[in-house]
Amino acid sequence: MDDNLHSPQRWLIELRMEHADLNSLIDRTAVQTPIDELVLRRLKKRRLALRDQIVRLEAELDPPEPA
């Protein structure tokens, strides 16, 4: 059971959930008046970093087949 909590698949799910939460937060922040550009920029930077982590982990879990 403990192995499942720390598995790469579980980590990937958690990263995807955090990425989705950030998408929602960015959407809500973007429609607020006045827009806090600094906060919005930081959220987008964090979202991009999460996306990079997700892509790397996906590549580790399912490496591309050699041509």
Summary of the structure (lengths in Angstrom):
residues: 67
radius of gyration: 15.6
end to end distance: 37.2
largest distance: 51.4
contacts: 145
relative contact order: 0.15
helix: 78%
strand: 0%
